[in-house]
Amino acid sequence: SGCQERDRLTFPTPGDSVGPVTTIDQPNGADTTVFAGSNLSVNGRTIDPDGVDTVYFFVLGGSTNFQPLHTSPVKDTVTFGLPITTFGHSGQTLTVQVYGVDAQGNQGGTSTRQIHVQ
């Protein structure tokens, strides 16, 4: 029996070596002004054909913090909604930054919003 069945060689699909694209859809402008005490929802999505592994959120100048969002299983599109607290921040500017990392470890660009609290 000289002929035996062998496993077929497989090669991993190469990625595009580009990190995910993160878009903040709401608020839709780079700068937003709100009144202190109101809650503001920051909504958006992170997309990558290689799969989004983790989405990171940073709020600078405020009292709101968020843990990274790890996807399991890995998805091509991850949507997010962040409730930002403005209570007690009158006269301050809050900066929201969001970026993603794909399943191959490539970091995407950061999407940013400035929130001016009156």
Secondary structure, 3 states (H helix, E strand, C coil): CCCCCCCCCCCCCCCCCCCCEEEEEECCCCEEEECCCCEEEEEEEEEEEEEEEEEEEEEECCCCCCCCEEEEEEEEEEEEEEEEECCCCCCCEEEEEEEEEECCCCECCCEEEEEEEC
